[in-house]
């Protein structure tokens, strides 16, 4: 199932602890799994929006080629550090030439 597939509305119930279960077909279509962070927003008209917070490193930076990872904030920080180190090493080897 992909995001282009129309998923019928589902009725869900909030637990006494304020928890809810997102239906499997919605989780699958949106790539939501255990540990996925979700942004919750309430609109003025009372609609509650849930948006999975998935960030691909390539969405944040311009790379040659296609990045193959989905990363959280900690992973992005370590990826930046690795890229800076690699660039510094390349600059030292080539005397600054690209």
C-alpha positions, 0 to 999 in steps of 0.5 A: 500500500502506498500514500496514493491509496485512499484509506477508508476512515476508521473509528478509534478510541482513546484509552484512559491513559490518553493513548490511541492505536493507529490502524495498521493500514495507515501505519503501513501506508505512512511508514510508521513503526515502533519508535516513529516520532509523530507531530501532533497539531490542532487546527482552529476548526478542531481537526487534529493532524498527525504527521510522522517525523521522518527525515532523510539526510538528503532532504536536509543537504544536497548530496551527489547520488541518492542517500539510502537512510532515514535518520533521526536528529542524533543520526543527522548530527553524527552524519554531519560530523562524519561529512565534515571530517571526510571533507577536512581529510579530502581538503588536506589530501588535495590541498583544497581542490574539489 
